[in-house]
């Protein structure tokens, strides 16, 4: 099975969709790895990086983009 630390946009999107599809599956990392042609270790590392990114965003360590025609900060306040 091919293993690579590089993820294409398509692989990343399939990874995110698979996280949702296999949310409660105890073998989700194994299934996602097989689906994407990655190792289980690659998938677990990619997942941890995603968790770390979300945490940094939630803690305000990553500035939200300034979208044209609207303020991302204001959009978040309305939720």
C-alpha positions as a Python dict, from the first residue, in 0.01 Angstrom:
ca = {
    (1, 'X'): (0, 0, 0),
    (2, 'X'): (131, 341, -91),
    (3, 'X'): (220, 574, 189),
    (4, 'X'): (282, 943, 159),
    (5, 'X'): (284, 1240, 390),
    (6, 'X'): (157, 1451, 99),
    (7, 'X'): (-220, 1478, 73),
    (8, 'X'): (-400, 1599, -237),
    (9, 'X'): (-708, 1816, -208),
    (10, 'X'): (-917, 1518, -319),
    (11, 'X'): (-761, 1289, -57),
    (12, 'X'): (-815, 1547, 215),
    (13, 'X'): (-1181, 1591, 117),
    (14, 'X'): (-1230, 1213, 110),
    (15, 'X'): (-1058, 1197, 451),
    (16, 'X'): (-1296, 1456, 598),
    (17, 'X'): (-1602, 1284, 449),
    (18, 'X'): (-1479, 948, 578),
    (19, 'X'): (-1439, 1086, 929),
    (20, 'X'): (-1810, 1164, 923),
    (21, 'X'): (-1909, 834, 760),
    (22, 'X'): (-1705, 623, 1004),
    (23, 'X'): (-1758, 848, 1308),
    (24, 'X'): (-1859, 571, 1550),
    (25, 'X'): (-1664, 289, 1386),
    (26, 'X'): (-1382, 159, 1607),
    (27, 'X'): (-1189, 64, 1289),
    (28, 'X'): (-1236, 399, 1120),
    (29, 'X'): (-866, 480, 1082),
    (30, 'X'): (-800, 141, 925),
    (31, 'X'): (-1093, 182, 684),
    (32, 'X'): (-994, 536, 589),
    (33, 'X'): (-633, 429, 534),
    (34, 'X'): (-743, 149, 301),
    (35, 'X'): (-979, 381, 113),
    (36, 'X'): (-710, 645, 59),
    (37, 'X'): (-410, 419, 5),
    (38, 'X'): (-240, 556, 316),
    (39, 'X'): (-99, 386, 621),
    (40, 'X'): (-296, 388, 945),
    (41, 'X'): (-15, 597, 1094),
    (42, 'X'): (-51, 854, 812),
    (43, 'X'): (-425, 879, 876),
    (44, 'X'): (-385, 912, 1252),
    (45, 'X'): (-122, 1184, 1209),
    (46, 'X'): (-342, 1370, 960),
    (47, 'X'): (-632, 1346, 1206),
    (48, 'X'): (-419, 1480, 1492),
    (49, 'X'): (-305, 1770, 1274),
    (50, 'X'): (-671, 1848, 1200),
    (51, 'X'): (-756, 1837, 1572),
    (52, 'X'): (-462, 2068, 1648),
    (53, 'X'): (-570, 2312, 1374),
    (54, 'X'): (-928, 2325, 1501),
    (55, 'X'): (-806, 2380, 1856),
    (56, 'X'): (-581, 2666, 1745),
    (57, 'X'): (-870, 2827, 1558),
    (58, 'X'): (-1106, 2791, 1854),
    (59, 'X'): (-844, 2942, 2087),
    (60, 'X'): (-810, 3244, 1858),
    (61, 'X'): (-452, 3161, 1763),
    (62, 'X'): (-536, 3170, 1393),
    (63, 'X'): (-689, 3491, 1260),
    (64, 'X'): (-1008, 3448, 1061),
    (65, 'X'): (-987, 3566, 702),
    (66, 'X'): (-1135, 3900, 609),
    (67, 'X'): (-1386, 3799, 342),
    (68, 'X'): (-1490, 4055, 86),
    (69, 'X'): (-1843, 4174, 149),
    (70, 'X'): (-1862, 4051, 506),
    (71, 'X'): (-1675, 4012, 826),
    (72, 'X'): (-1604, 3653, 934),
    (73, 'X'): (-1587, 3769, 1295),
    (74, 'X'): (-1942, 3911, 1273),
    (75, 'X'): (-2071, 3592, 1108),
    (76, 'X'): (-1940, 3388, 1401),
    (77, 'X'): (-2107, 3617, 1656),
    (78, 'X'): (-2447, 3557, 1496),
    (79, 'X'): (-2430, 3181, 1551),
}
